[in-house]
Amino acid sequence: MPADEIPTSKLKVPAGFKIELWASGMPNGRSMTESPSGTVYVGTRFTGNVYAVVTKNGKREVKTIAKGLHRPNGVAFSNGSLYVAELSRIIRYDNIEQNLDNPPAPVVVFDALPKDEPHGWKFMTLSPDGKYLYFQIGTPANIVVPPYTHAAIVRLNLKTNILEYVATGVRNSVGMDFQKGTKELWFTNNGRDWADENLPNDTLNRLARPKGMNFGYPFCHQGDFLDPEFGKGRSCEEFDKPEMNLGAHVAALGMRFYNGNMFPAEYKGNIFIAEHGSWNKTKKTGYQVVRVVLDGKNKPVKLEPFITGWLDGENFWGRPVDVQMLKDGSMLVSDDETGAIFRVSYGK
């Protein structure tokens, strides 16, 4: 969508905050990562492109650094290289910062991932120690007993290229982040469709153990809702429970902890989640960015809207996908409907 047609003024944020159009012209732009130099890389699901947004003298230029890839949704930056998660492989662009106008051919890091299209696109994040790439392998259908290779959170050892499974029973996660301090991985998970108008919830989850957690799919959803088909003869007590229910069919995607210093102190350590919005509810829901507040025991205690305005009645003009915290403490939000990125700041 052309920049002058994007109705940014319809977006609403809490008092004291400001939201503005930061960059546009990135069709289907979704997951984001920032390099140490401040370049923001953006993956896509449908266009096969990867973009780089470069800021010079307060102005931003969008460069298309890759084309023709297969669902290059996930992006992560490490040691001068950009990692991209395609449907069935992980690739790497070395020395990309010095070659944005003439990117090198990608190095294939790992090419033995499943090729299933449903829920096959990936969100990807780097572990705090820089040794692993974490991402999900989604279930190959809405509701099915998946192959052992699917419905899981995995990590790829960047030194040995060995893939390890760290959690199972996860239907489809398209957002995850490590919490500062605990270094635990938190992630969103999209609940199944066509069970009920208001069930099950999408969820916010935490890897309380490094390996071995099972979050229930396809037998149990949201920690307490037995699947009407696959839950027969099972109990939700068999499985690990989510940290918080986020709402049914809101399509909770990208999430990040806020560790910056620009926002007021009460926002420190909060979680921001982009809700892409429902597609199969009588009354649409989601289409917003929400804020999750944690208490002193690290438990989510409050869920509230933070950015609204993409949805007007039953009509939407944008769909938020990911959130990315910048080094200056501001927050970016990608929107794959308009191909734009918005920036949220606080103060002057």
DOZALO-110680 format. One line per field, with one value per atom (N, C-alpha, C): x, z, y. Coordinates in steps of 0.02 Angstrom, whole numbers, always signed. Layout:
<rs>
px	c(X/...)
pz	c(Z/...)
py	c(Y/...)
</rs>
This chain:
<rs>
px	c(+42/+0/+44/+32/+72/+69/+124/+129/+74/+56/+5/-66/-74/-139/-146/-92/-94/-123/-180/-214/-185/-122/-88/-126/-160/-195/-250/-272/-324/-297/-231/-202/-199/-220/-224/-176/-140/-94/-110/-86/-99/-71/-97/-75/+0/+32/+104/+144/+113/+146/+129/+171/+161/+173/+130/+140/+143/+191/+201/+220/+210/+232/+308/+342/+415/+445/+415/+438/+380/+382/+330/+361/+319/+344/+376/+352/+377/+319/+296/+238/+245/+194/+191/+246/+276/+328/+303/+341/+317/+369/+407/+454/+512/+537/+590/+648/+707/+765/+809/+843/+886/+959/+1001/+1073/+1105/+1167/+1201/+1208/+1210/+1216/+1150/+1095/+1030/+989/+1017/+978/+924/+863/+808/+794/+798/+784/+714/+680/+609/+596/+567/+549/+478/+459/+392/+367/+302/+274/+256/+227/+200/+242/+278/+312/+379/+408/+474/+532/+517/+568/+594/+654/+681/+703/+683/+698/+748/+783/+826/+805/+792/+775/+835/+863/+923/+905/+927/+914/+977/+971/+1027/+1000/+1030/+1011/+936/+909/+838/+790/+816/+774/+787/+734/+740/+734/+776/+775/+763/+716/+701/+737/+776/+812/+786/+774/+755/+820/+839/+904/+898/+837/+828/+759/+756/+693/+689/+627/+617/+628/+629/+637/+569/+571/+510/+488/+442/+414/+469/+508/+563/+539/+500/+467/+515/+558/+600/+666/+687/+752/+786/+852/+892/+961/+993/+1059/+1110/+1168/+1221/+1289/+1336/+1406/+1413/+1377/+1383/+1344/+1308/+1270/+1196/+1157/+1084/+1062/+1027/+997/+924/+903/+834/+805/+746/+711/+661/+674/+625/+581/+539/+493/+531/+580/+613/+688/+714/+785/+802/+861/+889/+948/+950/+1005/+1038/+1096/+1134/+1167/+1162/+1195/+1252/+1314/+1372/+1391/+1418/+1441/+1388/+1326/+1270/+1271/+1294/+1292/+1335/+1388/+1433/+1411/+1358/+1339/+1263/+1232/+1159/+1138/+1180/+1163/+1181/+1222/+1242/+1252/+1197/+1202/+1236/+1273/+1306/+1255/+1275/+1232/+1227/+1168/+1161/+1198/+1220/+1249/+1193/+1186/+1135/+1162/+1127/+1148/+1118/+1053/+1017/+960/+955/+903/+862/+855/+818/+754/+723/+661/+601/+544/+485/+464/+432/+412/+337/+301/+229/+214/+168/+150/+109/+57/+17/+61/+60/+98/+173/+196/+266/+313/+286/+328/+351/+408/+440/+458/+448/+479/+544/+595/+660/+693/+726/+761/+826/+873/+939/+939/+971/+976/+1021/+1013/+1054/+1129/+1150/+1222/+1247/+1201/+1219/+1235/+1223/+1243/+1188/+1125/+1070/+1021/+990/+931/+870/+822/+760/+705/+664/+606/+557/+499/+448/+440/+417/+394/+320/+277/+205/+172/+112/+73/+53/+51/+36/-38/-80/-153/-183/-247/-281/-279/-304/-305/-292/-238/-217/-165/-160/-104/-42/+3/+57/+112/+151/+212/+257/+301/+344/+388/+396/+438/+403/+338/+299/+271/+238/+206/+256/+313/+367/+407/+440/+491/+558/+600/+665/+720/+782/+839/+894/+927/+981/+1048/+1093/+1159/+1200/+1220/+1254/+1325/+1353/+1420/+1420/+1372/+1371/+1317/+1270/+1212/+1168/+1168/+1124/+1058/+1003/+936/+911/+889/+864/+792/+751/+682/+680/+651/+651/+581/+528/+459/+414/+362/+313/+243/+193/+124/+110/+149/+141/+113/+51/+18/+52/+61/+91/+112/+177/+203/+236/+216/+245/+273/+296/+327/+358/+420/+453/+509/+526/+579/+606/+670/+700/+693/+675/+667/+735/+747/+810/+811/+867/+872/+864/+803/+791/+819/+824/+846/+800/+738/+689/+654/+637/+602/+527/+496/+423/+401/+340/+317/+241/+215/+143/+127/+63/+41/-31/-43/-110/-152/-211/-255/-289/-319/-351/-412/-434/-494/-551/-612/-673/-693/-672/-697/-755/-748/-799/-784/-835/-827/-778/-780/-741/-691/-676/-627/-591/-530/-488/-452/-421/-382/-315/-290/-219/-185/-122/-91/-21/-1/+67/+99/+157/+187/+260/+284/+352/+386/+448/+488/+520/+485/+511/+566/+569/+623/+656/+720/+755/+730/+709/+685/+629/+588/+540/+470/+456/+388/+342/+279/+228/+166/+146/+91/+23/+19/-46/-74/-54/-84/-69/-118/-187/-239/-217/-263/-295/-256/-280/-256/-300/-284/-292/-253/-255/-249/-226/-215/-274/-335/-394/-452/-440/-493/-475/-508/-496/-523/-484/-507/-569/-621/-683/-673/-621/-608/-550/-494/-434/-424/-466/-458/-491/-528/-564/-515/-527/-484/-420/-412/-353/-372/-323/-334/-285/-309/-265/-210/-220/-169/-106/-110/-50/+1/-22/+19/+36/+86/+106/+56/+47/-4/+27/-12/+13/+17/+52/+57/-5/-35/-94/-133/-199/-243/-249/-247/-246/-310/-356/-417/-421/-482/-491/-484/-442/-436/-408/-375/-347/-285/-257/-195/-137/-120/-63/+2/+38/+98/+160/+193/+256/+251/+301/+303/+374/+380/+445/+437/+488/+493/+518/+493/+518/+573/+634/+691/+722/+690/+718/+707/+729/+724/+681/+653/+613/+543/+511/+444/+446/+389/+387/+409/+432/+462/+415/+350/+303/+298/+327/+327/+388/+436/+497/+479/+502/+489/+422/+380/+315/+326/+274/+275/+226/+247/+203/+191/+128/+109/+68/+86/+47/-7/-69/-125/-145/-133/-145/-219/-262/-334/-367/-429/-467/-489/-501/-526/-588/-605/-660/-708/-715/-763/-820/-879/-936/-921/-891/-870/-794/-763/-690/-659/-601/-565/-490/-452/-381/-367/-322/-304/-279/-235/-209/-142/-109/-51/-71/-58/-77/-15/-27/+25/+9/+59/+52/+97/+68/+105/+119/+181/+200/+206/+191/+197/+267/+277/+342/+364/+317/+333/+340/+343/+352/+291/+233/+171/+131/+104/+62/-2/-16/-74/-121/-100/-144/-130/-185/-182/-225/-196/-235/-213/-258/-239/-187/-140/-89/-94/-102/-115/-178/-226/-288/-299/-349/-367/-361/-330/-328/-397/-438/-505/-557/-602/-656/-721/-755/-814/-794/-818/-799/-751/-726/-680/-610/-560/-491/-452/-403/-360/-288/-273/-205/-206/-150/-144/-74/-67/-1/+26/+91/+123/+177/+221/+279/+293/+326/+351/+427/+462/+535/+557/+593/+618/+684/+688/+749/+795/+857/+907/+891/+854/+837/+778/+750/+695/+626/+623/+559/+541/+481/+456/+429/+448/+421/+366/+318/+264/+257/+263/+254/+182/+161/+92/+95/+77/+85/+28/-24/-78/-59/-26/-7/+66/+105/+176/+214/+191/+221/+247/+289/+312/+297/+268/+252/+300/+314/+358/+320/+327/+296/+351/+343/+391/+354/+392/+362/+398/+359/+389/+389/+441/+443/+449)
pz	c(+0/+0/+0/-44/-45/+22/+40/+106/+118/+65/+75/+80/+71/+79/+144/+183/+246/+300/+330/+378/+448/+456/+521/+576/+559/+610/+645/+616/+647/+705/+709/+762/+827/+881/+947/+996/+1034/+1086/+1151/+1208/+1272/+1274/+1319/+1326/+1339/+1306/+1313/+1259/+1227/+1173/+1106/+1058/+989/+941/+891/+839/+771/+731/+666/+614/+551/+498/+493/+500/+502/+434/+401/+335/+299/+233/+193/+129/+88/+25/+33/+83/+94/+90/+31/+26/+68/+110/+153/+206/+223/+274/+341/+373/+434/+491/+500/+556/+547/+604/+602/+648/+632/+676/+663/+714/+707/+714/+670/+674/+721/+743/+786/+755/+689/+656/+651/+667/+664/+602/+558/+500/+524/+500/+518/+458/+470/+418/+427/+371/+372/+327/+355/+315/+290/+246/+217/+216/+206/+200/+127/+91/+25/-34/-24/-81/-97/-49/-60/-52/-28/-20/+51/+57/+121/+110/+157/+150/+204/+188/+237/+239/+299/+307/+337/+299/+320/+336/+393/+413/+405/+366/+357/+363/+409/+420/+432/+470/+489/+436/+378/+325/+314/+294/+286/+213/+196/+129/+134/+95/+94/+36/+51/+0/+0/-59/-65/-74/-23/-25/-46/-50/-74/-106/-160/-195/-210/-222/-245/-193/-129/-76/-60/-24/-9/+63/+70/+135/+184/+167/+211/+269/+312/+365/+421/+443/+501/+484/+526/+516/+584/+584/+645/+623/+665/+647/+699/+676/+722/+689/+723/+700/+627/+609/+542/+488/+507/+458/+472/+419/+424/+411/+459/+451/+430/+383/+358/+362/+391/+395/+338/+291/+239/+263/+218/+237/+261/+223/+239/+249/+254/+265/+299/+329/+357/+314/+293/+252/+287/+262/+295/+242/+254/+211/+250/+232/+268/+246/+294/+280/+245/+265/+230/+237/+295/+307/+257/+234/+186/+114/+105/+37/+25/+54/+47/-25/-63/-133/-180/-156/-197/-151/-124/-74/-101/-58/-80/-87/-121/-124/-54/-35/+32/+42/+103/+124/+154/+133/+161/+227/+282/+348/+366/+351/+369/+320/+287/+236/+244/+306/+317/+358/+350/+385/+344/+377/+341/+287/+235/+178/+177/+231/+233/+231/+188/+182/+242/+265/+321/+383/+407/+467/+458/+396/+384/+388/+385/+391/+464/+474/+539/+566/+631/+668/+697/+701/+723/+769/+822/+867/+890/+908/+929/+1005/+1031/+1103/+1133/+1198/+1229/+1224/+1223/+1217/+1145/+1098/+1027/+996/+1033/+1008/+968/+977/+947/+912/+859/+830/+852/+882/+903/+854/+836/+793/+803/+772/+779/+713/+720/+663/+675/+638/+651/+632/+657/+639/+565/+529/+457/+440/+489/+477/+535/+530/+584/+647/+643/+701/+677/+701/+680/+730/+739/+778/+733/+749/+702/+703/+649/+651/+708/+732/+788/+770/+706/+683/+686/+701/+696/+764/+763/+822/+879/+865/+914/+909/+965/+966/+961/+916/+907/+911/+916/+913/+870/+832/+789/+817/+831/+855/+796/+802/+747/+735/+784/+776/+746/+768/+745/+693/+684/+639/+660/+724/+751/+773/+753/+771/+832/+883/+944/+956/+982/+1000/+1073/+1088/+1157/+1187/+1147/+1173/+1119/+1140/+1094/+1114/+1073/+1088/+1075/+1030/+1013/+942/+935/+870/+818/+835/+786/+821/+832/+863/+810/+809/+761/+798/+860/+899/+962/+976/+1037/+1055/+1120/+1144/+1209/+1222/+1285/+1335/+1396/+1449/+1478/+1485/+1515/+1588/+1612/+1681/+1687/+1676/+1681/+1621/+1564/+1501/+1479/+1502/+1482/+1418/+1375/+1313/+1326/+1305/+1305/+1232/+1220/+1150/+1147/+1091/+1078/+1043/+1048/+1014/+989/+927/+898/+909/+939/+952/+889/+894/+836/+814/+752/+724/+723/+716/+704/+761/+822/+880/+911/+915/+946/+928/+928/+914/+963/+1026/+1078/+1112/+1082/+1109/+1051/+1062/+1120/+1112/+1166/+1166/+1130/+1100/+1087/+1155/+1161/+1227/+1226/+1285/+1299/+1342/+1322/+1355/+1375/+1423/+1448/+1452/+1428/+1436/+1504/+1553/+1622/+1630/+1583/+1583/+1514/+1510/+1445/+1393/+1415/+1368/+1401/+1358/+1383/+1397/+1390/+1403/+1345/+1362/+1312/+1327/+1280/+1292/+1268/+1248/+1242/+1174/+1123/+1057/+1031/+1001/+985/+1036/+1094/+1142/+1188/+1209/+1256/+1232/+1238/+1218/+1278/+1279/+1330/+1401/+1410/+1476/+1509/+1483/+1517/+1470/+1404/+1356/+1316/+1333/+1296/+1226/+1178/+1109/+1100/+1066/+1058/+1019/+979/+940/+968/+978/+998/+1074/+1112/+1184/+1220/+1184/+1216/+1248/+1311/+1347/+1374/+1364/+1388/+1443/+1477/+1529/+1518/+1530/+1523/+1576/+1629/+1681/+1658/+1600/+1573/+1546/+1534/+1494/+1533/+1507/+1536/+1516/+1561/+1551/+1527/+1491/+1469/+1527/+1516/+1566/+1566/+1506/+1501/+1438/+1444/+1385/+1355/+1289/+1254/+1217/+1213/+1174/+1117/+1098/+1045/+977/+935/+864/+852/+902/+892/+848/+837/+798/+829/+891/+926/+893/+864/+827/+863/+835/+862/+933/+974/+1043/+1062/+1105/+1131/+1203/+1243/+1308/+1296/+1338/+1334/+1386/+1363/+1408/+1399/+1361/+1346/+1402/+1389/+1439/+1417/+1357/+1333/+1365/+1369/+1396/+1472/+1503/+1576/+1612/+1674/+1712/+1719/+1723/+1732/+1671/+1616/+1556/+1552/+1596/+1596/+1610/+1567/+1577/+1552/+1527/+1499/+1433/+1414/+1350/+1303/+1241/+1190/+1138/+1118/+1071/+1015/+953/+894/+880/+877/+860/+788/+746/+674/+658/+700/+691/+666/+685/+668/+596/+570/+502/+499/+555/+554/+613/+637/+689/+661/+690/+670/+681/+738/+754/+758/+716/+713/+780/+794/+856/+841/+885/+873/+837/+787/+748/+793/+839/+886/+915/+951/+991/+1064/+1102/+1172/+1217/+1278/+1330/+1385/+1404/+1459/+1516/+1575/+1634/+1678/+1701/+1746/+1817/+1866/+1936/+1962/+2027/+2057/+2057/+2045/+2042/+1969/+1924/+1853/+1821/+1848/+1822/+1786/+1727/+1693/+1733/+1746/+1787/+1751/+1696/+1661/+1587/+1548/+1475/+1453/+1415/+1394/+1325/+1288/+1223/+1230/+1183/+1182/+1118/+1061/+998/+967/+953/+920/+860/+819/+763/+695/+692/+628/+609/+660/+649/+662/+614/+620/+610/+665/+660/+638/+580/+552/+492/+483/+427/+454/+423/+443/+384/+400/+347/+356/+413/+427/+474/+475/+517/+547/+612/+643/+648/+637/+636/+688/+693/+738/+772/+829/+865/+873/+868/+874/+914/+969/+1009/+980/+970/+944/+1001/+984/+1035/+1070/+1037/+1069/+1117/+1124/+1170/+1138/+1074/+1040/+1015/+990/+968/+897/+856/+788/+786/+742/+730/+655/+632/+561/+546/+484/+462/+391/+385/+319/+271/+294/+250/+210/+243/+210/+187/+210/+193/+227/+286/+322/+390/+418/+488/+523/+582/+623/+682/+707/+765/+822/+881/+942/+986/+1006/+1050/+1107/+1157/+1215/+1228/+1246/+1262/+1201/+1196/+1143/+1074)
py	c(-60/+0/+63/+110/+172/+207/+239/+271/+321/+359/+411/+383/+317/+286/+248/+244/+207/+253/+235/+279/+274/+293/+287/+324/+378/+418/+379/+324/+283/+241/+233/+192/+231/+198/+230/+195/+236/+212/+249/+224/+258/+329/+369/+438/+442/+489/+498/+462/+412/+375/+406/+393/+417/+359/+352/+302/+336/+315/+347/+293/+310/+266/+271/+214/+213/+195/+146/+125/+91/+92/+59/+32/+1/-26/-94/-133/-201/-249/-268/-312/-374/-387/-446/-448/-391/-389/-415/-460/-493/-491/-545/-549/-501/-475/-425/-444/-419/-422/-361/-337/-278/-299/-274/-288/-236/-249/-200/-131/-127/-62/-25/-59/-28/-45/-85/-109/-157/-148/-193/-238/-303/-352/-379/-390/-408/-468/-521/-579/-575/-621/-623/-695/-703/-770/-786/-738/-752/-725/-671/-640/-670/-707/-737/-688/-628/-576/-571/-545/-521/-449/-405/-334/-312/-259/-224/-151/-126/-55/-20/+26/+62/+134/+159/+228/+270/+324/+370/+441/+479/+549/+556/+509/+512/+488/+468/+443/+368/+333/+261/+240/+193/+164/+89/+64/-8/-40/-91/-129/-201/-228/-298/-337/-376/-410/-483/-509/-578/-584/-623/-636/-711/-733/-802/-855/-837/-887/-919/-975/-1012/-998/-952/-932/-911/-860/-839/-795/-824/-785/-766/-813/-801/-769/-721/-688/-679/-688/-678/-656/-614/-587/-609/-633/-655/-650/-618/-615/-593/-541/-514/-550/-602/-642/-638/-637/-640/-712/-740/-807/-799/-839/-837/-907/-913/-977/-981/-1026/-1042/-1099/-1124/-1177/-1239/-1261/-1325/-1319/-1258/-1251/-1184/-1183/-1122/-1101/-1038/-1013/-953/-934/-881/-836/-771/-722/-690/-707/-682/-611/-574/-505/-464/-474/-442/-367/-341/-269/-231/-262/-229/-241/-280/-300/-295/-246/-240/-226/-192/-178/-234/-280/-338/-398/-424/-478/-540/-574/-637/-693/-745/-805/-834/-859/-885/-951/-962/-1025/-1067/-1129/-1173/-1200/-1184/-1205/-1273/-1281/-1343/-1351/-1409/-1417/-1480/-1504/-1566/-1555/-1497/-1482/-1507/-1521/-1544/-1495/-1520/-1479/-1464/-1480/-1468/-1393/-1373/-1303/-1277/-1313/-1287/-1274/-1213/-1194/-1208/-1207/-1223/-1163/-1102/-1043/-1036/-1005/-1007/-938/-931/-875/-902/-860/-884/-832/-856/-810/-842/-800/-823/-830/-883/-893/-839/-824/-772/-783/-846/-861/-862/-853/-851/-918/-972/-1038/-1073/-1052/-1089/-1042/-1067/-1036/-1076/-1042/-1074/-1058/-1107/-1095/-1152/-1146/-1198/-1237/-1298/-1338/-1349/-1315/-1317/-1382/-1391/-1450/-1446/-1501/-1498/-1494/-1481/-1475/-1437/-1420/-1386/-1428/-1490/-1534/-1605/-1634/-1700/-1724/-1790/-1816/-1809/-1763/-1747/-1799/-1801/-1842/-1818/-1860/-1840/-1781/-1768/-1712/-1645/-1643/-1582/-1560/-1501/-1473/-1467/-1436/-1435/-1370/-1353/-1301/-1337/-1314/-1346/-1293/-1318/-1273/-1304/-1261/-1283/-1258/-1305/-1288/-1259/-1196/-1163/-1188/-1222/-1249/-1319/-1361/-1431/-1444/-1396/-1405/-1463/-1479/-1531/-1499/-1529/-1505/-1543/-1506/-1536/-1514/-1560/-1544/-1524/-1466/-1442/-1441/-1441/-1444/-1472/-1508/-1537/-1515/-1537/-1518/-1445/-1414/-1343/-1339/-1317/-1320/-1275/-1211/-1166/-1102/-1094/-1034/-990/-927/-880/-819/-831/-778/-806/-786/-809/-760/-760/-716/-743/-730/-750/-693/-712/-662/-645/-581/-558/-580/-601/-624/-699/-723/-795/-833/-798/-828/-885/-883/-933/-910/-958/-944/-941/-886/-879/-878/-902/-904/-903/-879/-882/-947/-967/-1028/-1016/-1032/-1024/-1086/-1078/-1134/-1159/-1218/-1249/-1209/-1222/-1192/-1242/-1215/-1254/-1300/-1285/-1322/-1284/-1218/-1176/-1103/-1062/-991/-958/-979/-946/-992/-1048/-1095/-1129/-1151/-1136/-1069/-1047/-985/-995/-942/-938/-928/-947/-946/-915/-893/-871/-924/-948/-1006/-992/-1032/-1024/-1092/-1094/-1155/-1153/-1181/-1182/-1233/-1281/-1330/-1328/-1337/-1332/-1381/-1440/-1491/-1531/-1563/-1612/-1588/-1524/-1501/-1519/-1535/-1552/-1511/-1468/-1421/-1447/-1510/-1542/-1555/-1517/-1526/-1597/-1631/-1611/-1631/-1657/-1687/-1635/-1587/-1536/-1468/-1418/-1350/-1303/-1250/-1197/-1224/-1284/-1313/-1345/-1332/-1359/-1376/-1375/-1388/-1451/-1506/-1568/-1563/-1584/-1581/-1625/-1600/-1639/-1703/-1707/-1768/-1808/-1776/-1812/-1816/-1781/-1781/-1839/-1879/-1935/-1984/-1998/-2044/-2013/-1947/-1912/-1863/-1835/-1785/-1728/-1667/-1609/-1608/-1648/-1651/-1686/-1719/-1752/-1702/-1640/-1594/-1530/-1495/-1431/-1377/-1329/-1278/-1212/-1173/-1107/-1058/-1004/-951/-906/-898/-854/-870/-867/-871/-801/-797/-733/-716/-765/-754/-803/-822/-872/-840/-871/-853/-782/-753/-686/-688/-748/-757/-719/-738/-707/-729/-682/-698/-672/-620/-598/-571/-585/-560/-542/-491/-471/-445/-456/-422/-351/-305/-237/-227/-217/-206/-138/-95/-29/+21/+83/+136/+195/+193/+249/+250/+193/+189/+199/+218/+226/+162/+170/+115/+55/+68/+12/-33/-13/-55/-102/-91/-131/-204/-249/-320/-343/-297/-317/-354/-391/-426/-392/-379/-353/-407/-416/-469/-439/-457/-436/-487/-465/-508/-496/-544/-538/-532/-560/-555/-618/-627/-688/-688/-748/-755/-800/-831/-880/-870/-809/-794/-751/-760/-719/-645/-630/-561/-560/-520/-519/-498/-526/-511/-510/-477/-469/-404/-405/-346/-290/-307/-258/-283/-239/-259/-254/-307/-308/-307/-287/-284/-334/-374/-421/-399/-390/-368/-429/-435/-489/-463/-506/-485/-501/-491/-502/-575/-620/-691/-715/-667/-682/-715/-701/-729/-674/-688/-639/-626/-562/-545/-497/-467/-420/-422/-422/-419/-361/-315/-256/-233/-200/-173/-119/-117/-64/-22/-55/-20/-48/-5/-24/+21/+4/+47/+14/-45/-81/-109/-120/-149/-95/-85/-37/-75/-91/-134/-203/-223/-288/-281/-221/-208/-193/-222/-208/-181/-138/-112/-134/-162/-186/-245/-282/-342/-345/-328/-330/-401/-408/-474/-482/-433/-440/-374/-379/-320/-327/-272/-273/-212/-224/-168/-143/-78/-48/-26/-14/+3/+69/+113/+177/+171/+110/+99/+104/+123/+125/+55/+48/-18/-13/-62/-67/-120/-109/-157/-166/-228/-242/-258/-245/-254/-284/-347/-379/-364/-330/-310/-248/-200/-138/-139/-188/-189/-133/-114/-58/-79/-36/-42/+23/+18/+76/+79/+139/+149/+181/+151/+179/+207/+270/+303/+335/+358/+391/+457/+507/+572/+617/+658/+708/+675)
</rs>
